Structure formats: structure tokens, C-alpha cells
Amino acid sequence: MGLLNFFTRLSRRIKGLKPPAAVERFMQHNRRVFSRADKGNSRVPEVLIELNLTRSAHIAYSYLATVLADLSDARIVAYSPVPLKSLKQKLDFYINRLAGKEPFGTYRSFGTVGFFAITLAKKHQKKAASIYASVFPTLKNKWDIEALTIDGVRVGDLIYDHYLMEYKRPTVELSSLEFQKFLLESLGLFVFWDEYIKTHDVRAINVSHCVYNLAMPLRLAVRNKIPVYQATVTHVYRLTEKNLFAYNDFFYFREQFAALPLAVRQAGVAQAESRIDRRFSGEVGVDMSYSTKSAYGEARHARLLRETDRPKVLIATHCFFDSPHSYGDNVFPDFYEWLDFLGKMTEVTDYDWYIKTHPDYLPGTKEVIDGFIAKYPRLTLLPSDASHMQLVAEGIGLTLTVYGTIAFEYAALGIPVISASQSNPHIAYDFSLHAKSRDEYQRLLKNVPYQSFEIDKQQVYEYYFMRHIFNTENIFLPNYDKAVDDLGGYYGQFEPKVFDRWQEDWSPALHASINNALKRFIASGDFRMDYSHFGRATVAEFLGEKP
């Protein structure tokens, strides 16, 4: 019986190494359309690409990696971004690599010839311990952690966010042995990448994220003047010392908009207004393909706000664990500190304070919110499915966020919003307020009854056009939204079936268009790949419509 069980388990393991049929078809497709000489010599230049299972992104990786490698006459090398700790993890990595299990086989199909896993040797651990001994005594608070810099490389925000996500903590406590251990491990990762980049001829790197410890090679590459990119199936960004975060092209929206032809600007603003109205009607997924519930639409509850003369303030919460530094630094180091500050403000202001989560809030969020409600009884928790249209109708007079979409949504409804960040997507515009510091934030909050604020809705529509329409997601898939619908929703793009859907769109002409656009983008030095790199210039094409 024992022998039978052994062979049964072995058979299952072997079958598990075989990629799904759709993945196999994608690999066959790649082998047909990408042809690269085997750059097997370890001394030749390298293009590094992160190894992961984000399947839709593999479409982008296949093009970006091959173009970068061809331009640099380099070999493509993939790396597993998370250090392997246990013997089992290391054995699984090497067995799966040898067997070509997904994603190894996928990466090989577009020319990847090398793979490595991050393992921290004794020398890395020893140097990390030395760095830890010198920096930990200098960390006095959470702001010191997020600002932590090693040899001129900012890493504190990456470590901060990775810790919150990995351990599902709402904040960081310096006294926590769990955090101290994680900090030491993170410094080991820094040491590994510092050594690797200094000892290898790395010509370019593609990372999956610009946040978490996944971005450690990004930060070190930027210091060493190595081109870094972040690619998905919807976009490609070039990261530099000036632009360390993908998606931060919002800093340049006003100047980009002003440079567009008048007809494009007028049509874009009109379409933006129409799409925002669709959001407010309760339509799900308007330019938010990941969303499954609407925060707008008709009232779903009896009256929610108290009928008083006091100012009514709404706090629109964020997920505590999901990268507070997505766009850079904010007034507070995390969302927990932000809410705690607001909790204290409830005790010194004569307002009606309300708090509401997003309808799609992540597990663990509600428990933390409940703790704040117990600590600060003047906070009133609203139902997560409450319609913002109802809240506005009942008298919400001010909304608070760190960098949420509610800043433009409430501005479009004529309600003032204060963002607790100078790194928020709306920073280029004046339709909401953007606090620079805790002192300024406190002053703004204490003066709520005495402030008058004019909202230019044309700015709201301009912002929306630049963020959601001009910045096309149709980079690799000719119509991303339709593809997502065909795949059964946003998360379908991470399943093997995305590869079959991609091949439905693929053609030699599309293949050449993507390759040429990537080459123009790389040569341009631009921050984000957009329509211009495809040579599109008509109004319809700017708006993502068929000519």
C-alpha cells in the first residue's frame, strides 16, 4: 500500500509539471514568433526579468524582454523575486526549472536562457546584520522607518509596505520582534541585489511592482543608471530617479492635456463627463474593470446621517495592508496612523463624523475599523454598501481620503475633498485640497465650518480624461475592456485562458506594431508608453475608439 501511494503521488507530481493546454499553445506561439540566438555565455550582458505567475503580464514580458535583449545584444535572465528559505522551496524551484513547469516554460518560449532564485548566503547575512546594527538604533518612529536609506538608496517605504502586506498588519511597531526580524531579512535582500548588480553586466530590468521589496532591484538599478521598466498587459513605464513609481504620470496631466489638439480636448472632456455620470448611475466597472460593486446609484438604506446643523464629515477608508506608498510619501506613513489622527480630531471638533469602507473591502479591514469605532465613539460607521449619492443628498459637506478616487468623484458632485498626500493622483488639479503636512491638515480640519471652496468641474473632467481615457490600456490587447469581458471579468486575465484570448487578436501586423512602438518608446526616454509611440494621432484614436 505504501509503494502504491508513493507511485500515485509521483504520478500526480509529474502531471502537475505539465502546463495547462492554453499555456502550451501560448508557448508554441511564442516559439514561432520570437527567435533569439542562445546567449548562453554567463559573461554576456543580461536583461533581467522578474519570474512570476501573472499570466496576462507574460504577454507584455515576451515583447519587452526580447526588444530590450536585442537592443543590448544581451541574454534574457529571469529571477524569482522572493528569497528561498527552506530546502523544500529550493528543491521545488530547481525541479520546476528543469522540468519547464509554468512559468519557466513560458519564459523559455520567448528566449529566456537563465533563471536564478535569490538565496542569502552567509556573507549576505553577515553584511545585513552589520547594516542592521548601525541603522536600527537610529529609527525612533514610523516616519524614520519609511525614510530609511542605505548607501543613498531609499528602501524604507518598500520594507514598510511589504511588511504590512505579508503579515496583514495595519501598522508597524518598532518594538515588534516580528518586524525587527523582517527588517533584517529585507536588508539581506538589499545586500544580495547590491552585490548582483555590481558584479553582473545588467543592461535593463523589468519588475512587476514599484512597491514592496519586489522593487528592491529597481531602486538599486536606478542608482547605477540601469534602465528599469514595469510592464503589464495594459501599460509599460520607465522608472528613473525622478519617476520611481509607475502610474505617477498624473503629475504631468495638465501640461500633457494643454499640448493636445483642441478637438481632442473638447471631445475628451465630453466623454469623461459621460463616463462619470455612468459611475454615478450605479453602473459597475466603468474604467474600473477590477470592481465588482458600485459605491453609487440609488439609495439602499433609510436615512443614514443625523439631522443636525453640525458639519458632516465623511472619512473614506483605504485597505490598511495594501501599499500605502503606492505613489510615494503621504502626510502619514500608513492608513492606520491617518485614521488615528482623525480619531483624535473627532474629540476636538464639533462635527458629525462618519466613516465608510469601500464596498469591495479586503478581509481584515472591518476588524481594524471596528477597533477605531470602539476607541473613538464619535465616529459613526456607515454600511459599506451605502450609496454616496444618498450621503451627498443627506448633507455630507466634506470628504477625507489619502489618495482615493473619491477625491474626483465627490468633486464632480460639488463636495470638497481633502487628500492627506502630495503624491495623490489629483495633485495637478485644484478641484480638491492636498495637505502638505500634519500641521496644515489639522488647520484645514479645524476650519471646516469657515471655509468656502469653489470647484471647477471642468478640471475634474480633464483629470478623468487624462487618467482613464487618454492613457490607453490598449497597449498589447487591441481592446482590453472587451478582452476582460470575454474572459469573464478582471481576474480572468490571470488564468491560462488569457493566452487563447490573446491569440485571437494576434496578427503579424499587430506583432510588428507592438515591437516598433516599444522601440520608439525605449528610444524616446518617455515615462509611459502611450498612443504616440504607435503613431496614433486622430481624435478617435486618442479616445480609444475605432476610426
N, C-alpha and C positions, 0 to 999 in steps of 0.2 A: 504493500500500500504506500509505503514511504517513497519507493522508487517511482511508482506511478504518479504520485503527487509532484515529485521533482520534475519529471518529464512534462507534466501538464503545465507547471509554472514556467518551465523553459520554453515550451511551445508558445505560451501566451506572451512571454517576453520577446521572442523572435517576431511574432506577429505585430507586437507593439512597435517594433523598429521600422516596420513598413509604413511609408507615408500614406495618408488618405489619397484616394484616387484623384481628387481635384488637385492636390498638391503635386502628384506625379505628372499630371497633364501640364501644370504650370512649369515644372522643371524641364519637361521635354520642349515646351515652347521656348523657354529661355536658352536652352542649348542650341536651338535653331537660330535664334535672332542675335545672340551675343556670342562673339567669337574672339577669345583672347588667348594670346600665347601664354604658356605656363611660365610664370615668373617665379620659379621655384627657389632661386638663389636667395638665401636669407639676407644677403648684403645689399640687395637692390632696394630702391625706395619702396615705401609702403603707403597705401591708403588704408586707414583703419576704419572699420565699420562695426557698430555695436551689434552683437548677436542677441536676437530676441524672437518672440513668437507673435509679434504684432503683424499679422499677415498682410493687411492692406498696405502697410508701410513697406513691405518687401518689394512691392511693385516700384515704389519710388527708389528704394535702395538699389535695385538692379540697374536702374538708369544712372543715378548719381554716382555710384561706385565705379561703374565702367567708364563713364566720361572722365571722372577725376583720375582714374588709373591711366587711361590713355593719354591724357594731357600731361601727366607726370612720368610716363613710361614706368609705372610702378606696379607692384603686385597688390592684390586686394587681400587684406588680412582681417578676419573677424575676431572680436574679443567678447567674452562673457563678462558683463559689467559688474557682477556681484562676486566678491571673493568667495572661493570654495573653502569650506572649513572642515567638513567631515570627510573621512575616507570614502564613504559611500557617494558623496557628491562628486568627488574627484573621479572615482571609477565610472560613475554614470556618464560624466562628461566625456571621458575618453572612449568608452564603449559606443556611445551615441555618435561621436565624431567618426569613429572608424566605420560604423555601420551606415552612416549617412542619414541617420534619423532626422526628422524635421526638428529644427530648422537648418541643420547642417547641409542636407542635400539641396535645399532651396538656395542657400548661399553659394554652394559649389556650382549650381546650374548657371549662375551669371558671372562666374570666373573667380570666385574666392578660392585661394590656394593655401591659405594658412588660417589656423584657428588657435587661440590660446585662452586659457582660463586664468583669472587672477588668483594667485596663491601668495600669501605673505610669508616670505622666508624669514629666518631668524634675524638676518641683517635688517630687513624692513621693520620687524617688530622692535628691534633694539633702538633703531633711529626714531621710530614713532614714540617709544617710551621716553626718549630724551626730549623730544619736542613737547610731549605732554607735560613733563616735569617743569619745563620752562614757561609754558603758556597757561596751564590751569590755575596757578596762583594769581594770575592777572585778571581772571574772569570773576567779576564781582556781581554781575546781574545778567539778565537775559539779553539786554542790548549789547553787552560785551561778547556774548556767545555769537550773536548773529553777525557782529563786526569782525570776528576772528580772522586774522590774516597771517599766513605763513609764507615767509620769504617773498613778500609782496603779492601773494596770491590770496584773494578773498575766498574763504571756504566756509566761514561760519554759517551763512544763510543756507548753504547746501546741507550741512550737517544738521542744522536745526530742523529743517523741513523733513529730511529723511528719517530722523528720529521720531517725529510726530506721526508720520505715516506708518513706519514699520511697527511701532509699539502702540499705535492708536491712542496716543496721549494728547490731551487738549493743549498742553503747555510743557515747558521744560523746567525741571527743577535741578539747579546746580548740585544740590546735596544728594541727588539720587545716584546710587551706585550703578543702577541700570544705565543712566545717561553717561556717567563717567566711563563705564566700560565701552559704550558705543562711541564716545568721543575718541578714545584710544584706538579703537578699530578703524575709525574714519581717518585718523592721522596715518595709520598704516597704509590705507588706500592712497592717500596723498603721496606718501613716500614711494610707493610702487610706481605710480604714474610719473612722478618726477624723475625717477631713475629711467623708466622705459623711454620717455620722450628724449632724454639726454643721450641715450645710448643707441637709438634707432633713427634711421632716416625717414621720419614720418612727414609725408607731403600734404596730407589732409586727413581730417577725421569727420565722421558722421556720428552724431549722438542722437539718442531717442528723446532726451529731455534736456532742458537747460536748468533744471532744478533737481533737488535731491543729490545724493552722492553720485548718481549717474552722470552728472555734469562735471565731475572732478577732472576728467581728461580735457574737457572743454576749457576750463579755467587755466590749466597748465599750458595747453596748446596756444591759447591767446597770448599768454606771457611770452612764449617762444616764437611768436609771429607765424604760427602754423595755421593755415585756413581751416575753419571749423564750420560745419553745416548741421542743421537739424532738418530732417526731411520726413514727411508723412505723405500719404496719398493725396492730401489736399494742399500742401504747401512745401516750399523749400526756403529756409532762411540761412543767411551767412552771419555768423557770430563774430564780433570783434570786441575790442576793449571798450568801444563806445556803445555797442549794442550786444550786451551779454545774454539777453533774453529774447527768445522767439516771441512773436505776437506783439512786440512793443513798437511796431511801426505807427501806432496811434499817436506817438509824439509828433509825427510829421504829417498828419492828416490835413491840417489846414493849408499848408503850403502845397501839398500834392493836389488838393481839391482846386486851389486857385489856379494851378497850372493847366487844368483840363479845359477843353473847349467849352464855350458857354452852353451849347446844346446838350452836351454830356452832363454838365452840372444841373441844368434845369430838369432834364429827364430823370437824372439820378435822384434828386430831391423828391420829385413827384412819386417815384417808385418807392422810395424809403417811407414816405408818409403812408402810402397804401399798405405796405407790409407791417408797419407799426399798428395801423388800425386793425389788421387781421389778428395780430397778437392780442390786442385789447378785446377783440370779439370772443376770445377763448380758444381760437384755433391753436392746436398743439404743433410744435416743431417748426414754426416759422423762423428760418435761419438758425434754428437750434435743433439739429437732427437728433441729438442725444436726448432731448427732452421727451418725457412720456406723459407729463401732466401740465396743464396750464395754470398759471397763477392769476389769470384774469378771467374775463367772461362774466356771466350773470351771478348775482348773489346766491350763495349756497347756505346761508345761515340767517337766523333772526338777528336783530341789531347786535353788533359786537362792541361798539365804542360807547363809553359813558356819555350821557348828555350833560356836559358841563361847559363852563366858559373857559376852562383851562386849555392852554396849548396842548395839542395831541401829537405826540412824537412816536414814530414807528422805527424800531430797530430791525433791519433786515439782516438776518444772521448768515454766516458762512459755515462751511464744513470745517471743523476745528483741525482735522487731520490732513487736509488736502492742500499742502504747499502754500502757506500764507505769503511766501516770497515769489510767487509766480511771475510777477512783473518787476520785482525789485523790492526795495525797502519801503515800509509804511510808517505811519506815526507810531504804531505799536508793533512789537516783534511777533505777535501772534494774535489770533482772534479771541483767545481766552483773556489776554490782557486788555484788549479793546473792550470786551463786554464787562470786565470787572471795573474798568474805568467808568463806563456808562452806568453801571450799577451804583457806583458812588455818586454819580451826578444825580441820580433819582432822589438821593437823600438831601440834596441842597437846592432843588428846583421845585417849583410848584406847577408841575406839568402832569398830564396823564401819559404815562409811559407804556408803550405796547411793544411786544417782541414777537416776531414771526419767523419760522423757518421756511425754507423753500419746500414746495410740495414733494420734490424728489430727494429729501434729505437722506444722508447716508446713516447706516447703523451706528449707534453710539452718540449721535448728535443730540437726540432728545434727552438722554440721561444727563448730559452736561448742562443743557438748558434748564432742566428741572432743578439742578443744583443752584443755578443763579436765581431762579424764581424763589427758592427757599431762602436764599441769602439776602435777597433784595425784594421784599414783599410789595414794593410799589411798582414792580414790573408785572404787567399782565400778559400772559401767554395767549396768543390768538391761535385758532385752528390752522394747521399747516395748509389746508385746502381752501382757506378763506380767499375770496376774490379781492384783488387790490382795487377793482372798480367799486366794490362795496365799501371798502375802507376809505377811499377818497370821497365817495358820496356822503359818508358819515362824518367826515371832518378831519381826517389826518392832515396836519399842517406842515409837517417836516419829516423827512425820512433820512435815516442814517445807515451808511454802508462803509466798508473799507474800499472796495473797488468793484462792487457788483453791478450787473446790468440794470438794476433798479434805478441807478442814477440817471440814465437817459429815459427810462420808461416813465418814472414819476415826473421828470422834467417835461416830457411830452404831454402829461396830464395837468401841467401847470403847478406842480407841487415842488417846493425847494428840497434839495438834497445836499447833504454834506458828506463828502468822502474823506476818510481818515488816511489819506495817502496822496503823495505826489507822484506815485507810479501807477496811477489808475488809468484805464482805457479812455477816460473822458477828459484827461488833463489838458488837452489842447484847446478846449472849449470853455465858455463861460456860463453854460446853462446850469451848472451846479458849482458848489463851492468845494475847494480842495485844501484841507488843513495842512499846514507845513510842520506843525509841532503840537505837542500836548497842550502847551500854554495857549496857543491860538485856538485849538479845538475846544478847550474849556471856555474861552471867551465867547466863541461862536454859540456854544450851547447855553451859556448863561444869559445871552442876549436874544434868545429866540423870540420873545414877545415884542421886541423893539425893532426887529429887522424887517425891511421891505426888500423884496428881491424880484427883479424883473427877469423873466425867462424868454429868451429868443428861441422860439421853436424851430426857426429855420436852421439854427445851429444844430439842434437835435437831429433833424432830418439829414443834414450834411454829414454829421458824425455817422449816422446809421448807414448811409450810402457808402462811405469810405470803409467802414468796418465790415459790412456784411454783403455788399453788392460789388463795389469796385474791386475789393480784394477777393478775387475769384477763388473758389475751391476746385475749379475745373482745370487743374494742372495736369494730372495724369489721366483721370477719367473724364471724358468729354462732358458728361453731365453727372456730377457727383450725387446730387439730390435724387435723381432718378435711379441711379445705381443703388443707393441706400434703400429706396423704396422697394426696388426689385429684390433686394437681399432680406427683406422682412424687417427693416429697421436698422438703426445706427450700429448695433452690436453685430449685425450680420457680416460686416466688413472684416471682422476678426476671426471668422470661420473659414474653413477651406473653400467654401463655395464662392468667395470673393474672387478667386483665381479664374474660375469658369466665367464669371460675370465680366471680368477684365478682358478675357479673350474674345468675348462677344463684341467689344468695342475696338479691339486691336486691329490695326491695319498697317501695312508698310508706310503709308503716308503719316499716320499718327506717330509711328515709331520714329520716323525722321524728324517730325515736328518737335517731339519731346527732346530728342538728342540735340537738335540745333538750338532750341530755346535754352537748354541747360548750359550749352557752351557760351551763348550770349550772356546769360546771367552770370556765370563764373567770370567771364572777361570784364563784365561791367563794374564789378565791385559793389553792386547794389545790395541792400539789406534783405529785400524779399523778392522772390521771383514772382512776376505778375504778367499781365496781358502784353506789356510792351516787349517782353523777351520772345513772345510768339509772333510779334509783328502785327498784332491786332490793333486797329485804330478807329473802327467805326463806332458810332453811338451804340448800336445794338450789341456789338461785341463787348464793349465796356460794361454793358449792363447784363452780360451773361445770357443774352437772347440769341436766337438764330437770326442771321441777317435776313 
